[in-house]
Amino acid sequence: MDKFDWLLASGDSVYGVSGPQVDHTLGTERGKYMLLDVSGGSAGDNAQLKSEELTYTYPRCFGFWYHMSGDNIGELRVSIRNMDTNDDTLLWKLNGPQTAGDAWKEGIVPLPEYPPAEIGQLVFEGIRGTGTHGDIAIDDTAMYTTPCDRVLPTEADPNTSSGNTGVIVGVVISFIMAITIVVVVIFIVVRRDELKV
């Protein structure tokens, strides 16, 4: 059950604190988009936005534009729901701030060749972060009849490691290299002093 709601908004919405200034379609304050207003609720609260029921028998590609700007961004997920069992299969997810300023970014989701059910439903799920500067917005959703071969952005693929993992690995490697250099320098200094004696 949702703890709060997705809202139809436009321009610098009265609902959100950190949402977009303009929509993606028109790039104006009059254009509409869907906004997850996090001014109420608690960290971890969720809200779902569901598509109509979908029937398809071959792979397709789902695209949309998202806006995730703010210090307290939670998480945005896209899943496909099996209408027979009501189970969700996670296809795309991002957490934390993703856009600087008022930029919209494109999301691409390859839909499975054999969906979990003959009839499925796409589900956007927003999860509230730790504060009120964490509004999430989506706009210009589209279903393409041609398949796509990868998730965009790549770090949104739930089946691969996140982009943060690469940063952590890089920091660890740098730390190990720095320690190795210090040990080598100490060894050289000690060895030089031994040779002097």
PyMOL commands that set and color helices and strands:
alter all, ss='L'
color gray80, all
select helices_A, chain A and resi 154-156+163-196
alter helices_A, ss='H'
color red, helices_A
select strands_A, chain A and resi 6-10+32-36+46-50+54-55+61-68+75-82+88-95+105-110+119-127+136-144
alter strands_A, ss='S'
color yellow, strands_A
deselect
rebuild
show_as cartoon
